[in-house]
């Protein structure tokens, strides 16, 4: 196959302000444009204005750079971290084509560019381009495989919720975007164009792994990743649809492989012991230099990801669950894990209230309902204090890890890279039975 082009939805607003650096040609005309512009909707058309003067109006508009290597464009007030506590706006610069489309009553800016250039930005946005070269190589292969696997699955429908009077089970995978391939935020892969520092390490990592993916039985692996597994990775089907992926099996994030007895791993006794311990996993690190290569910008202040504690008063947790679920449970009597995964992440959690009792899942639904943004992970045990007439006045969650825990553990992989492991060793550690192959 040849290197594909990918289309990335960057920003959706009523109006979008943007700058063209260099000469761009409007598709369908010989008009060459540069400078500062603003888009707005005029009826069913998208209008482009410069210095308050309309220069063109159409159903959609495509700006082609005259030179892909040197021309770029800047989008103003791009939203990053949407829905998370670090949500903010920043100006971002991109290379490639710029397309404007109408979506309902808003305008979306779409960046169209070659896959390998997109990946150079992704690995520099997901982590520091100053990371170890082996980590960057590993992440290049993982990000490339994930992207190609999603393109292959595009428009294939899958059930993502099961609702009854007793249960609300939802899982959140990448949604198909009708008018472009991926969005630019964490919902797909974090992509911030050439805004971030892209140094020789990032460029070398992409160039040296060009066209490399992980395959399992001739199929490109759906290579997932999260910040910190907490010491054990989770399996695909406990987070998303109930389809096992052998290369996304659960592994211990340790330097040495060993036979371990985890027969009771899904039981509360093991979960309590595991979460309240500090195993010597790769991702159990406080090395600020290593963490700075993975926790970029708004993640930098986070340092309690491997083991963490969250506390809620009765009023806080009752209001939080009511607001996030849309269901009035009354006072919260208990939070009972019904089913756990191999990493102790809770797959089903029973919420018992004075007015309502419902079991919720899967892991991200649990994290969304138990936090104003997202709980670090669903690997936690529940403590209760100061019970008055059967109603606890305080809930304490002791937890492990950051994210869904499936596939590559970014912090664990960063530590492996610093310890001298090659990118191929990092990949085979996290993706059992997968093989590295070049597809273009």
C-alpha angles and dihedrals in degrees: 000000000000125000105277129223116239129204119216125194105221109172138003119196143134088254130017126199117205143165127216114212109202127354122325126181122219110232112249094026141061090235112132115201140181137160135056122337145168130211126212138164118258104186106301093340133088111232124202115207131190120189089350091304120117110232101177142355126198145141089263134356131213124193115198118198114231089219119028091197099055110019120086141164134218126219116201126222098009111181114235129185091021110199094006128105091255095056110146143138130254140165112256133192125213142181126219130043124340118213129182120203134175117243112182105305096339140073124239124203112215127193116209116195144139115288095240093054090048089053092051088062094041095057090045091050097043091049141355116292084223090070119118112289092237092056091049091049092050092048091048090058092044095048092046092051094047091051095048092045091053091049089052091052095045115133092009105128122227131179110246104178140044115192131182136148090273103036141040108190117176135160128195118216128160107298119224109255108216099210102034139019103247143359122238100238135081089278087079111003125321106256124173103165116227091329092103125067108274108188134176091277092062093043092048092047092055095041094048093049097039110155094000119138138160115255132192116195092341093309123113107247119244090232109201128187141183137182101259130357092199093234101310126056123227129232124251098241093056090061106031136011119343095259115119117226108198093204089056095058121138117275135177110247094227136131093236127045113228140164107264130184106230097153091129096041094122093050123098094240091060093041091053092048094046098046093046092051131077106223118191095251123156090249093052096096138129094186102136093201092056093042091051089063092060105026100065126183109321093023093057097093092055112101106143097071100115093059121004144170129216122185130196133182116225091257092049097049095042092051093043094052092044092050097044098041099035088228126114105225092170113218113357111244099177147346109216124186107226098178132014132192129227092275091051089255110149113245096179125025125186113217111202116196136169089251105028143017120200135159114227134191172193113058100266092046087056092048092048095050095046097051140044087238115001129323110235091250142328091250099107143119122221126235125186130198141184098019112197118189091340095311117111112223093203136034122198120194116199108195147179133214137000120260135359093313097222121139121338116026103213096205092043090049090049090055091047090052091052091049091058103260115150120239090251091055091049091051096047090047093059100031110052116212096000121133129211112239135172113232100176 
